[in-house]
């Protein structure tokens, strides 16, 4: 079914062309700003536990594996719930989905602060994962229909600014709040802006699906594909992108869960100072990668369809040695650590502006919510969920080995520092692997786009 690009789903045709264009541009800017704010809160709330990992570990006497498992259960429930929510975002009002999800995860974030034992924190984090599973499929699908292809990487970069901004604010505020009021208060404070943003999300415009994609048939939410999951997974490019997400998000969640504990243990920093270093070196500077990477990717994609993926592959190839050098610094070399980790973070964040926009490019409008949900399901279950618990397991393993090698019978904080330091070396290895599979994705993209266009045309 085709509809006019000047109409809104479920509404009457719009007025004069100039007024429609101006109104659409204003609505798109408002939507992008609000989606950025919601995405910021999304990553702020999920990062609080990583920022406060050490006080939580000490209060409940947890191992690194148990601490990492809290991050893992979040990502697993996020991944599984995201599949039906992604499919729903291709059929229902995306603004309403985002509003409901934001309100739900905000309430469960506050509940984390009331937890009295490990099981209660576990359950609260499951709830946060359910709510936050709405944000990516519905938000990215909206951006794909609010902005034309030539602006899509930049718009996606602005949306994903919520990632470094949320991480930065989580680190910078969590340490200060925990020092003054205790770690629980940080989770309570996070609830209020979430409820406000949930109400504001209801005013996000619901655009026509595919209206801004030249050469593609404009569709409504009712024009659903019979086998959406199989159709998406029938594209080799999506499999390469999914594999890159597995490697990349293992790394990002490992860093976000253990960077502050690493600075506290290995470099012997206080919680407050470690939070400040993390807020900058693995948080705020990511904005540079998103904006510069998004701008460069838009330029490259204007010249070649696979330009975004080429930029992303090059960025990840640069990130790997930078992160290795940061981890490899001797105890106390904080300045050098910051320099290398900053460069690694900037280049790693290029991934989000490039790959997320590339998904919108390679997948037809009717399947974008489904494609994002599938991507997130695989990369969270096999990547992000493994990052915290996998790094925690490696840390415990290497700590135990250090204790045995030293001939000791009691685990000490010094052995835990050695264990976590050794575990962190998995990160640059996987960054290099992500660069390789992204380059492979760039080689199959053109063929997959043509395949979808031919299939859609023959079905009309």
N, C-alpha and C positions, 0 to 999 in steps of 0.2 A: 504494500500500500504506500502511496506517495501523498504527501501533504505539502502545503506551501511553506517555504522557509520562514515566511513572515507571520505564521500562525503559532500559537502556543498550544501544547497538548491539552486537549479538553476544553479549549476556548474558541472564540470566533476569530475570523481573520482580522489582522491589525489594520491600522489606518494608513496614512501616507507613508511612502518609503523612507523619507528622511527622518520622520519622527520615530519610526520603528527602529532604524539603525541607531539613532541617538539613545533611545530607551534601552535597546539591547546592550549597547556598550556600557551604559551606566549600571545596568543590572549585572553584567558580567564582572565589572570592577567590584561592585558590592559583594557579589558572591565569592569572588576570589579572596577578598580581604577576610570575609567571615570564615571561609574554608581554611585559610591560613591560621586564623585564631583558634579554630577548633582543632586543627592538626597540631598546633603548638601545645594545647592542653592535653591532647592525646599522648604526645611523647613526654610531656611534663609528668603526667600521672604515672605512666609506666616506668619512668626513670627514677622516681622517688626511692623505690626499694633498692636500686643499685647504688644511688648516692648515699643511702643510709645503711648499707650492707653490714658494716662493722658493728655499729651499736645494736642492730637487730640480731646479728650472730652472737654477740656476747650476752645479750639479755636472755635468749632462748637456748644458749649453748649449742649452736649448730655447727656442723662440719661445712666445708666449702661445697660439698656435693649437695647437702640439704639446702644450703642457701641458693645454689644455682638452680635447684629443682623448682623453686618458687618462680623463677623466670621461665622455666621450661613449661610448667603447667599453664602459665598465662598464654604462651605462644601456641601451645597445642589446642587449647579451647578456642583461641582466636582463629586458628587455621580452619578447624572443622566447622565452626559456626559461620565463618566467612563464606563458605560455599553456598548455602541456601540464601544468605543475605546478598551475596553478589548476584545470584540469579534473580532475586526479588528486585534488586536495583535496576535490572533491565526491563522490569514489568510494572513497577509501582513508582510513586512519587519519591524521588531521591532526597528531597529536602526534609520530608517527614521522617524518613529512615534515619537521617543524620541527627535530627532533633531528638528522637527517641533514644538512639544509641548514646548520645552525649550525656543526656540526663541520667541514664542508667549507670554508665561507668563512673560518673562523678559521685553518685551516692555510694557505690561500692568502694571507691577510693577512700572516702571518709570512713567506711566500715573497717578498712585495714588498720586505721589508727586506733580502733577500739579492741583489736584482737588481743586476747590474753594468752594464747598459746600458738604453737606452730600450725595446728590444724585449722584454726580460725583464720590465720593469715592466708593459708592455702586456699580456703574456700572463697575468701574475699578477692583474691587475685584471679580466681576462675571467673567471678562475676565481672571484674574489670575487663577481662579478655572478651567476654560476650559483648559488652557494650562497645568496645573499641573496634570490634570486627566490622562495624558498619562504615567507619570513616573512609577507609581506602577505596573499596569498590565504588561506593556511591559518589564520593568526592572526586575521584579521578574520572569517572564516567561523566560527571557534570562538566568538568574542565574540558574534556574532549568535545563537548557539544557547545560550550560557551566561547571557545577560542578557535580560530582557524589554524590549520597545520603550521603555517609560518610563524605563529606566535605560541605554539603549544609547549615547546620546551621551556621558554621563559615563564609562561604561566605555571607550568608544573614546578619549575624551580621556586617560584614565589610560594606556591602551596607547600612545597617540601621545606621551605625555610622554617616551618613549624618544627621540623626535626632538630636542627641545631639550636634554635631558639628555646625549644622546650627542654632540651638537655642542659643547655646553659643555665636557664632559670632554675631547673631542678637542682643542679649542683650548687649554684650560688646561693639559693634560698634555703635548701635543705640543711646545709651545714650550719648556717646562721640560726635557723629556727631550732634545730636540734640542740645546738649549744645553749640556747637561752630557755627554750620551753620543753625540750625533750623531743625525741624522734617522732612520736605519735602526732604531735601538733601539725607537722608538715602535711600529713594526709588529710587532716580536718580542714585546713585552710584551702586545700585544692578543690573542695566541693563547690564553693560558692560561685566562682566564675563559670563552672561547668553548667550550672542550672541557668544562668543568664544567657550563655551562648546557645543553649538548647532552645530557648524561646526565640532568640534572634534567628536561628536557622530556619524557622518556619517561613521567613520572608525571602529566602533564597529563591530566585526564579527557576522554574522548571522548563528548560529549553527543548526545542525539537531535536530529536536524535538524528545525527548525521547531516543536519542542514548546512554545516560549514565545510563539509568534505567534498571537494570537487570530484566529479566522476562517480560518486556513490549515490545510491537512491536514498532519498529522505524517508525516514521511517518513524513510526510512533512506537510506544511501549507495547502496543498490541501485536506488532509484527515480529513475533518471536520465532526463532529457529527451532525446529523440532528436536534436534539433538545438539544442544549448545556445547556441552562439555566435550563430546567427541569431535565436534567440528573444530574447536579451539586446539585440542590436543593432536589433531591431524596435521598441524603446521610444524615442521621441524624448527622454525625460528623460535616458536614458543618454548619448545623443549630446551633449546640452548639458553634462552632467557631465564627459564626456570632454574636451570643448573647454575647459572651465574648468581641468581638470587640465593640459592642454597649456600654457596661459598661466601658471598658477601655478607649475608645476614647472620651467619655463624659468627663472623668476625665482629660485626657491629654490636651484637648482643653480648658477645664475650667481653668486648671493650667496655660497654656501658655497665655491665655487671661487676667487673673486676678492676677497672682502671683505678678507681679511688682506693680500694683495698690494696692494690699493688703499690701505689704511692705511699700508703701508710706503712705497709709492712717492709717492703724492700728499701725504699728511700727514707723510711722512718719520719714521715711527715705527720702533722696533726690532722684530725678530721677536717677542720676548717680550712687549713692551707691546701690539703689534698683536694678538697672540693673546689677551691678557687682555681687550682691548676687544671683540674679536669674540665671545669666549666669553660675554660678558654681553649685548651689544647684538643679536646675531643667534642666540644660543643659549639661555641660561638663562631670559630673560624670556618665551620662547615658552610656557613652562609656564603662565603667567597666561592667555594666550589659549586654551590647550587646556582648562583647568579652568573658567574663567569662560564661555568660549564653549560648552563642553559642557553646563554647568548651564543657561545661557540657552536653548540649543537644545532641551533636554529640556522646559523650561517652555513654549516656543513650540509644540513638536510636540504637546503635550497639548491645545492649543487648535485647531491646524490641522495637517493632515498635512504640508504643505510648509514648516512652520515652520523646520526646520533650514536649508533652502536660502535662506530669506529672511534669516536671521541671517548666513549666510555671505556673501551678496551685499552686505549692509550693511557687514560687516567689511572686505571687499576694497575697497569704495568709500572707506573711511576710510584704508586702508593706502596707497593710491596717492599722495596728496599728502604724507603723512608721509615716505615713502621719497624722494620728489622733493626735499623740503627737506633731508633728510640728505645726499644726494649733492651738493646745490647749495651746501653750506657752503664757505667759503674755506679755503685751506690753513691748518692749525693750529687750526681751530675744533673741537676734539675733543669738548668738552663738549656743544656744541649738536648736533653730529653724533650723539652717543650718545643724547641726548634724543629726537630725531626718529626715528632708526633703531630705538630701543627701542619707540616707539609703533607704528611700521610693522610690526615683528616680532610684537608682541603680537596685532595685528589679523590679520596674515597667518596666524598659527598657529590662529586660530579655524577656518580652512578644514578642517583635518584632523579635528577633533572633530565638525564638522557634516556635511561632504560624505561622509566615510567612513561615518558612521552612516546618512545618507540613502540610500546604496547598499543597505544592509541593509534599509531600509524599503521601497524601491521594488521590489526584486528578491525573488522567492519563494525560500524556503530551499534548494530543490534546485539553484539556479543561482548562489548567492552567491560561491562560490569562482571560478567561471567569470567572473562579472561583474567581480569585483575584478581578475582576471588580464587581462581585456580592457581595462579602464580603465587599468591600469598599462602595458599594452603600448602603447596609443596615446599616453598622456601621457609615457611615457619616450622613445619613439622620436621623437615630434614636438615634445616639450617639454623634458624633463629632459636628454636627450642633446644637444639643441641649445643648452641654456643655457651650459655651459662652452665648447664649441667656438665657438658663435655669438658669445659675449661676447669670447672670445679673438680671433676674426677681426675683430670690430669694433674691438677695442683695437689690433691691429696696423695696421688700416686708418687709424684716426685718428692713430696715432703716426707713420705714414709721411707722412700729410698734414701733420702739425705740422712734421715735418722739412723737407718741401718748402717749406711756407709760410715757414719761417725761413731758407731758402736754404742749408741745411746738406746735407752729403753723407754724414754719419756718424750712425747711430742712437745716441742716448744714453738714459740712464735718465730724463732730464727729459722727453724726447719720449714715452717709454713711459708715464710718469705721466699726461701729457695724454691719450694714447690711451685708457688704461683709465678715466680719469675720464669722458670723453665716452661711452664704451661703456656705462657703468652707467646712463645715462639711459633705456635701453630698458626697464628694470625697472618703473618706475612706470606707464609706458604700458600694459604688458601686465597689470599689476594692475588697472587700470581696465577693461580688456577682460574680465578674469575676472569682475568684478562684474556686467557686463552679461549675460553668458551664464548666470551662476548665477541671476539674476532670471528669465531665460527658462526655465530648468529648473524653477523653482518654479511656473511657470504650467502646465506639462504633467504634473506629478507625479500629481495626483489621478486623471486620466484613465488614466494608464498602470497604476496600481495596480488600478483597477477592471477594466481589460482583462485583466490576469493572473489575477485572481480568477475572472472569468467563464470564461476559457479552461481553467483548472484544474478548475473545477467541471464543465464540460461533458465533460471528458476522463475523469471518474470513472465 
